[in-house]
Amino acid sequence: MSVAALAICVGFDRDRAFYPTVLIVVASYYVLFALMGASGRTLALELSVAGGFLLAAVIGFRRNLWMVVVALVGHGVFDFTHHLFIDNPGVPHWWPGFCLAYDVIAGGFLALLLMKRSNFALNTDAQKTRAR
């Protein structure tokens, strides 16, 4: 969480690419865990799932950051249920809970930023209309 706080304080999170990049990175950790302690089949499954989140990050970046919000929160849900679908012995026992919390908080924070920006734009347009 200190990295997220630093990103906010420094202003990294103001860049449109920041949260899609975070999504790509958090999704890639399961691939790393598979490389460290799982079979080739598990690695292939983890690569497929990470590829889906990578695709969501790219499409969300290019079209609508709300897709990144949904994908981050969705990755948090995936963290909670990962063990039901993929047996990856390389995953530390504490990781799913940690990553769930991080993903949901990051997704929620991005949602707040998007709502704030949207509200600001609406208020600015309303003020311009009243000024005329």
Beta strands, then each sheet from edge to edge (+ up, - down):
end
